[in-house]
Amino acid sequence: MKTIDWKRTALAVFCAAGLWCSGVWAQSYTSITTTESAPWQRGKVRLQSRPDRQPLLTLEGTERGTVFRAWGTTFNELDWDALLMLTRDEQDEIMHNLFAPDGDLKFTRGRISMNANDYARSWYSCDEVAGDLELRYFNIERDKLGIIPLIRAAQKFNPALTFWTSPWSPPSWMKITGDYPVLSSPYNRADKRLDYLLFGSQEGVDADEMKFLGEREKQFPRRLATQDYFIQDPRYLQAYANYFCKFIDAYKEQGIPIDMVIYQNEAYSYTPYPGCAWTAEGTIRFNRDYLAPTLRKHHPDVRLYLGTFNTNRQDHVEKVLSDEALRGCISGLAFQWEGREILPAIRRQYPDYAYICSESECGNGSMDWKAGEHTFFLIADNVGIGCCEWFNWNFLLPKRGTSPWGWNQNALIEVDPDTRRFRYTAEYYAVKHFSHYIVPGSEMVGYHAKDADGVQLLVCRTPEKGYVVVAGNMGDADQHITVRLGKKYLNVTLPGHSFNTYVE
């Protein structure tokens, strides 16, 4: 009779079990669930050999998809002002959670506004000396009072942060109106008599058109600008291209590396705050003939992206991209707001570019659960349709998040100015359910768009080949779902109105 070596057998069983539990056939996943009343609840769920129902997604393990590169946020003056309301320990807690490699959100990239945006304290530019085409008076002294200290507070926890920049408005004297907004309003001093310049008449002018929230139907904007608000004189166009290079140089001297630029934020929002309307012809002219060659000469390491496209006017975007010479100058395209709706069609036409979500939607200052669900939906959709970078807008604001131009907007973290206490909003947790586990280098391998039951599902695979399953349930009822991962099945129940992440 053969003698059994029980020690060796036990060791073999133990090792096999360890391999089974820790390898690609792992039986146990960590689950994290967030509801309005109970954020970030951790648990365990075991994979099964059989499905409970028809899988919403089936992953064989061989799928390839868009490689995700970075989660990021924007550095604004009003965020800095909100941070200063808190103690130093509270400031450090927040910046660690946002930017540290072992923090919550793990942001690795930042967006900087060149000149003031709508969440600056007031209008300013780096050179408001009219006619200074040689830019002798260019400076970033205003930035040193807010933007740069805020960036340094982030760099304390992640010195490897990288950055990109775009303007909301050029210096006021470079525009045909001589002023920073596009349209007049009670919140600026623009001459209402010049509003006709936008469409060639006063008809159809609506300074609040871009203020509508949620899914804006049909086309946005309803009408496109009929002329460029930037002066199309070659001297001005070249001076503006030089302006970008001086901005990059000035920030480099501050230890802040800018590796990408975009010529304009939301050229299709005709705003009472800093903005600039551009036509397709003006967009092509400036980027192709001035900005691209100037960057190649002075900053060949800085990439030029086109955007930020916040319009679903596909005909307009196609018109801009129809210029072959311009296409040869750019490395990628940036979409936000309504641009998300046409991104899949543009990607099919131009599959070789990188595509990013350059700004999350700003909400209305409610900072509530509904805002968190909308942000969750947008992140899943942006990444699911092929964005390789995603950028938050404001990360820290006082209650209601009111700007100097009368806007109320949301943030990831809300500060009460009266009590000087802060809280992490639902949007913070919406972001965390993605960014905490979908690390740079992960591939998007499966996407189930939001369905009639309110279920939305994204699956990524990390560089270590582990799956990250992120699922949202925006409906009232619990939803039972199945995802096939190789030969095993993730059978789980999503509570009503919940964010969920499952990781190996």
C-alpha positions in Angstrom: 0.0 0.0 0.0 1.3 3.4 -1.0 2.2 5.7 1.9 0.8 9.2 1.8 3.1 12.1 2.7 0.5 14.2 4.6 2.8 17.2 5.2 3.6 17.5 1.5 0.0 17.0 0.6 -1.1 19.7 3.0 1.5 22.1 1.8 0.5 21.5 -1.8 -3.2 22.1 -0.9 -2.3 25.3 1.0 -0.2 26.7 -1.9 -2.9 25.9 -4.4 -5.5 27.6 -2.3 -3.2 30.6 -1.9 -2.7 30.8 -5.7 -6.5 30.4 -6.2 -7.3 33.2 -3.8 -4.6 35.6 -4.9 -4.3 35.1 -8.6 -6.4 35.8 -11.6 -9.0 33.2 -10.4 -9.4 35.0 -7.1 -12.7 34.0 -5.3 -13.0 37.0 -3.1 -13.3 40.6 -4.0 -13.4 43.7 -1.8 -16.6 45.6 -2.2 -17.1 49.3 -1.4 -20.6 50.8 -1.3 -21.7 54.5 -0.8 -25.2 55.6 -0.2 -26.3 59.1 0.9 -26.4 58.0 4.5 -23.5 55.6 4.6 -20.4 56.5 2.5 -17.6 54.1 1.7 -18.8 50.9 3.4 -16.3 48.0 2.9 -17.2 44.3 2.6 -16.4 41.1 0.8 -18.1 39.3 -2.1 -17.1 35.9 -3.5 -17.0 35.1 -7.2 -19.3 32.3 -8.2 -18.9 29.5 -10.8 -22.5 30.2 -12.1 -24.4 33.4 -13.0 -27.5 34.4 -11.1 -28.8 36.1 -14.2 -27.8 37.2 -17.7 -24.5 39.1 -17.3 -24.6 42.8 -18.1 -21.0 42.5 -19.3 -18.9 39.5 -20.3 -15.1 39.8 -20.0 -12.9 37.0 -21.4 -9.7 38.4 -20.1 -8.3 39.2 -23.5 -10.1 42.5 -24.1 -8.0 45.7 -24.8 -9.2 49.2 -24.4 -8.3 52.8 -23.9 -5.3 53.1 -21.5 -6.3 55.6 -18.7 -3.6 58.1 -17.9 -4.7 60.5 -15.2 -7.2 61.9 -12.8 -6.9 65.6 -12.2 -8.5 68.8 -10.9 -8.4 72.6 -11.4 -6.6 75.2 -9.3 -8.8 78.3 -8.8 -8.5 81.4 -6.6 -11.8 80.7 -4.8 -10.7 77.2 -3.9 -7.6 78.8 -2.3 -9.8 81.3 -0.4 -11.9 78.4 0.9 -8.9 76.5 2.0 -7.7 79.5 4.0 -10.8 79.3 6.1 -9.5 76.0 7.7 -6.8 75.2 10.2 -3.4 74.0 8.9 -4.1 70.4 10.0 -7.5 70.5 8.1 -5.8 71.9 5.1 -3.2 69.1 5.2 -5.9 66.5 5.6 -7.8 67.7 2.5 -4.7 68.1 0.3 -3.4 64.7 1.3 -6.7 63.1 0.5 -6.9 64.8 -2.9 -3.3 64.5 -4.1 -1.2 62.0 -2.1 -0.4 58.7 -3.8 -1.8 57.0 -0.7 -4.7 59.4 -0.4 -8.4 59.1 -1.4 -8.6 60.6 -4.9 -4.9 60.3 -6.0 -5.0 63.2 -8.4 -1.8 63.3 -10.5 -2.6 66.2 -12.8 -3.7 69.8 -12.5 -5.4 72.3 -14.8 -4.4 76.0 -14.6 -6.4 79.0 -16.0 -4.2 81.4 -17.9 -5.7 84.7 -16.8 -8.9 84.9 -14.8 -11.7 82.4 -15.1 -15.2 82.5 -13.6 -13.9 81.2 -10.2 -11.3 84.0 -9.9 -11.9 86.7 -7.3 -12.2 89.2 -10.2 -11.0 89.8 -13.7 -7.2 90.0 -14.3 -4.8 89.0 -17.0 -1.0 88.6 -17.1 -0.7 91.8 -19.2 -3.5 94.4 -19.2 -1.3 97.1 -20.8 -3.2 97.9 -24.0 -1.1 97.6 -27.1 1.8 95.8 -25.4 2.5 93.5 -28.3 6.0 92.9 -27.2 4.6 91.7 -23.8 7.1 93.8 -21.9 4.7 94.1 -19.0 3.8 90.4 -18.8 3.8 89.0 -15.3 2.2 86.4 -13.0 2.2 88.4 -9.8 -1.6 87.9 -9.3 -1.1 84.1 -9.6 1.5 84.2 -6.8 -1.2 85.4 -4.4 -3.6 82.4 -4.9 -3.1 79.9 -7.7 0.6 79.2 -7.1 0.2 78.8 -3.3 -2.7 76.4 -3.8 -0.5 74.4 -6.3 2.3 74.3 -3.8 0.0 73.0 -1.1 -0.8 70.1 -3.5 2.8 69.6 -4.5 3.6 69.1 -0.8 1.8 65.8 -1.0 2.6 64.9 -4.6 5.8 66.6 -6.0 5.3 64.7 -9.3 2.1 66.6 -10.2 2.0 67.8 -13.9 -0.1 70.5 -15.3 -1.8 72.0 -18.4 -3.2 75.4 -19.1 -5.9 77.1 -21.1 -7.3 80.7 -21.0 -10.9 81.7 -20.5 -10.2 85.1 -22.0 -7.2 86.7 -23.5 -6.1 90.1 -22.2 -9.1 92.4 -22.7 -7.2 94.7 -25.2 -6.7 91.7 -27.6 -10.4 91.5 -28.1 -12.7 93.4 -30.5 -14.8 94.6 -27.6 -11.8 95.7 -25.4 -13.4 93.8 -22.5 -13.1 90.4 -20.9 -16.7 89.0 -21.1 -18.5 87.9 -24.3 -21.9 89.5 -23.3 -23.0 92.2 -21.0 -24.8 91.5 -17.7 -25.4 93.1 -14.3 -22.2 91.3 -13.1 -19.9 93.1 -15.5 -19.4 96.5 -17.1 -19.5 95.4 -20.7 -21.3 97.8 -23.1 -24.7 96.2 -23.9 -24.7 98.1 -27.2 -21.9 95.7 -28.4 -23.8 92.5 -27.7 -24.9 92.5 -31.4 -21.3 91.6 -32.4 -21.9 88.0 -31.4 -24.5 87.1 -34.0 -24.5 90.3 -36.1 -27.7 91.5 -34.3 -29.2 91.6 -30.9 -31.7 88.9 -31.9 -31.1 85.6 -30.0 -28.6 87.0 -27.5 -29.0 85.2 -24.2 -26.3 85.7 -21.5 -27.7 82.8 -19.5 -27.9 80.2 -22.3 -24.9 78.2 -20.9 -26.4 78.3 -17.4 -29.0 75.6 -18.0 -28.2 72.5 -16.0 -28.3 68.8 -16.8 -29.0 67.5 -20.3 -29.6 70.4 -22.5 -31.7 69.2 -25.5 -30.9 69.7 -29.2 -28.0 71.8 -30.1 -25.7 73.9 -27.9 -25.2 76.7 -28.5 -28.4 77.3 -30.4 -26.5 79.7 -32.6 -22.8 79.9 -33.3 -20.8 83.1 -33.1 -20.5 84.8 -36.5 -17.2 86.4 -35.8 -14.1 86.0 -33.7 -13.9 88.1 -30.5 -10.1 87.8 -30.7 -8.6 90.5 -33.0 -7.5 88.6 -36.1 -4.5 91.0 -36.9 -1.3 88.9 -37.4 0.5 91.0 -34.8 -2.1 90.2 -32.2 -2.2 86.5 -33.1 1.6 86.2 -32.8 1.7 88.2 -29.6 -0.9 85.8 -28.1 1.1 82.8 -29.1 4.1 84.3 -27.5 2.0 85.0 -24.4 1.4 81.2 -24.0 5.2 80.6 -24.1 5.9 83.3 -21.5 3.2 81.8 -19.2 4.9 78.3 -19.5 8.3 79.9 -18.8 7.0 81.9 -15.8 5.4 78.8 -14.2 8.5 76.7 -14.8 10.5 79.2 -12.8 8.0 78.6 -10.0 8.6 74.8 -10.2 5.3 74.1 -11.9 5.8 72.1 -15.1 3.2 72.8 -17.9 3.3 70.1 -20.5 0.1 70.8 -22.5 -1.9 73.8 -23.7 -5.3 74.4 -25.1 -6.0 77.7 -26.9 -9.5 78.4 -25.3 -11.9 77.2 -22.7 -15.4 76.8 -24.0 -15.3 78.9 -27.1 -19.1 78.2 -27.4 -20.2 79.6 -24.0 -21.1 83.3 -24.6 -20.5 84.4 -21.1 -20.9 87.4 -18.8 -17.7 86.2 -17.1 -14.3 85.9 -18.8 -14.7 84.3 -22.2 -13.9 84.5 -25.9 -16.0 83.4 -28.9 -14.1 81.9 -31.8 -15.3 80.9 -35.3 -14.0 77.7 -36.9 -11.9 79.7 -39.2 -10.3 81.7 -36.4 -9.7 78.5 -34.4 -7.9 77.0 -37.3 -5.9 80.1 -38.1 -4.6 80.7 -34.6 -3.7 77.1 -33.7 -2.3 76.2 -37.1 -0.4 79.3 -38.1 0.6 80.8 -34.7 0.3 78.8 -31.6 1.6 75.4 -33.0 4.7 76.8 -34.7 5.5 79.0 -31.7 5.3 76.1 -29.3 7.5 74.0 -31.6 10.1 76.7 -31.7 10.2 77.5 -28.0 8.6 74.6 -26.2 8.8 71.5 -28.4 8.1 69.3 -25.4 4.7 70.9 -24.8 1.7 69.2 -26.5 -1.0 71.1 -28.2 -4.6 69.8 -27.7 -7.6 71.2 -29.4 -10.7 72.2 -27.4 -12.2 72.6 -25.0 -15.2 71.5 -27.0 -18.3 72.1 -24.9 -20.6 71.9 -28.0 -22.6 69.1 -29.5 -22.5 70.9 -32.8 -20.8 68.1 -34.6 -20.8 70.0 -37.9 -18.7 72.7 -36.3 -16.2 70.3 -34.7 -15.9 68.5 -38.0 -15.3 71.8 -39.8 -12.4 72.6 -37.5 -10.9 69.2 -37.9 -11.3 69.2 -41.7 -8.1 71.2 -41.9 -5.4 68.6 -42.5 -2.5 70.9 -41.6 -4.2 71.7 -38.2 -4.7 68.0 -37.5 -1.0 67.5 -38.0 -0.2 70.0 -35.2 -2.3 68.5 -32.4 -1.8 65.6 -30.1 -5.3 65.2 -28.8 -8.8 66.7 -28.3 -10.5 67.9 -25.1 -14.3 67.6 -24.6 -16.6 68.8 -21.8 -20.3 69.4 -21.2 -22.2 68.8 -24.4 -19.1 67.8 -26.2 -19.4 64.4 -24.5 -22.5 63.7 -26.8 -20.5 63.8 -30.0 -17.2 62.4 -28.7 -17.9 58.8 -29.9 -18.6 60.0 -33.4 -15.4 62.1 -33.5 -13.4 59.3 -32.1 -14.6 57.0 -34.9 -13.4 59.5 -37.5 -10.1 60.3 -35.8 -9.1 57.2 -33.7 -5.4 58.0 -33.4 -5.8 61.0 -31.1 -5.9 61.0 -27.3 -9.3 62.2 -25.9 -9.7 63.8 -22.5 -12.6 65.1 -20.4 -11.2 68.6 -19.6 -13.9 69.6 -17.0 -16.6 68.1 -14.9 -20.0 69.7 -14.9 -20.3 72.4 -12.2 -23.9 71.8 -10.8 -25.9 74.6 -9.1 -24.4 74.9 -5.7 -26.6 72.2 -4.1 -23.7 69.9 -3.3 -26.2 67.1 -2.6 -26.7 63.5 -3.4 -28.3 64.2 -6.8 -25.3 66.2 -7.8 -23.1 63.2 -6.8 -25.2 60.8 -9.0 -24.8 63.1 -12.0 -21.1 63.3 -11.5 -20.9 59.5 -11.2 -22.8 59.1 -14.4 -20.6 61.6 -16.2 -17.3 60.0 -15.1 -18.4 56.5 -16.1 -19.6 57.8 -19.5 -16.5 59.9 -20.1 -14.2 57.0 -19.4 -16.5 54.4 -21.0 -16.5 56.2 -24.3 -12.8 56.6 -24.4 -11.4 59.5 -22.4 -7.9 58.8 -21.1 -7.8 61.7 -18.6 -10.6 63.2 -16.5 -10.6 66.6 -14.7 -12.7 67.9 -11.9 -13.6 71.6 -11.8 -13.7 73.1 -8.3 -12.5 70.8 -5.5 -13.2 73.1 -2.5 -15.8 75.9 -2.2 -17.9 77.6 0.5 -21.6 76.7 0.7 -23.5 77.4 -2.5 -20.2 78.1 -4.3 -21.1 81.5 -5.5 -18.8 83.2 -7.9 -18.3 87.0 -8.5 -20.4 86.6 -11.7 -23.5 85.3 -9.9 -22.9 81.5 -10.4 -23.7 78.9 -7.8 -21.6 75.8 -8.3 -20.6 72.5 -6.7 -17.3 71.2 -5.3 -15.9 68.0 -4.0 -15.6 69.5 -0.5 -17.9 72.1 1.0 -16.8 74.6 3.7 -19.3 76.4 6.0 -18.0 80.0 6.2 -19.8 80.5 9.5 -18.6 77.5 11.5 -15.4 77.0 9.4 -16.1 73.2 9.2 -15.9 71.2 6.1 -17.5 68.1 4.7 -16.9 65.7 1.8 -19.8 65.9 -0.6 -21.4 63.1 -2.6 -19.4 64.1 -5.6 -16.2 63.5 -3.7 -17.3 59.9 -3.1 -18.4 59.6 -6.7 -14.9 60.4 -7.9 -13.3 58.2 -5.2 -15.2 55.2 -6.4 -13.2 55.5 -9.7 -9.9 57.2 -9.0 -9.0 55.3 -5.8 -8.6 52.1 -7.7 -8.4 52.9 -11.5 -4.7 53.8 -11.5 -2.8 55.3 -14.4 -2.1 52.6 -16.9 -5.4 50.8 -16.3 -7.4 49.8 -19.4 -11.1 50.4 -19.9 -12.3 46.9 -21.0 -16.0 47.1 -20.5 -18.8 49.7 -20.4 -22.6 49.2 -19.8 -24.3 52.6 -20.4 -26.9 53.7 -17.9 -30.1 51.7 -18.6 -33.8 52.1 -17.8 -33.3 50.6 -14.3 -30.6 53.3 -13.6 -27.7 50.8 -13.6 -24.4 51.9 -15.1 -21.3 49.8 -15.2 -17.6 50.3 -16.0 -14.9 47.7 -15.9 -11.1 48.4 -16.0 -8.1 46.2 -15.8 -5.1 47.5 -13.8 -1.5 47.2 -14.9 -1.3 44.2 -12.6 -4.2 42.6 -14.6 -6.7 42.9 -11.7 -10.3 43.9 -12.5 -11.9 47.0 -11.1 -15.7 46.9 -11.5 -17.5 50.2 -10.8 -21.3 50.1 -10.7 -23.9 52.8 -10.0 -27.6 52.3 -9.3 -29.5 55.6 -9.8 -32.9 54.0 -9.3 -35.0 53.6 -6.2 -35.1 49.8 -6.2 -32.2 47.5 -5.4 -30.8 45.9 -8.6 -29.3 42.4 -8.8 -26.6 42.3 -11.5 -24.1 39.8 -12.8 -20.7 40.4 -14.5 -18.7 37.6 -16.0 -15.0 37.9 -15.3 -13.2 35.2 -17.2 -14.7 31.9 -16.0 -16.2 33.3 -12.9 -19.2 35.5 -12.1 -19.6 38.5 -9.9 -23.2 38.3 -8.6 -24.1 41.3 -6.5 -26.9 43.5 -5.4 -26.7 47.2 -5.9 -28.7 49.2 -3.3 -31.0 51.9 -4.6 -29.2 55.1 -5.2 -25.7 53.8 -4.6 -22.1 53.9 -5.9 -20.3 50.6 -5.8 -16.7 49.4 -6.5 -15.5 45.8 -6.6 -11.7 45.1 -6.7 -9.6 42.0 -6.5 
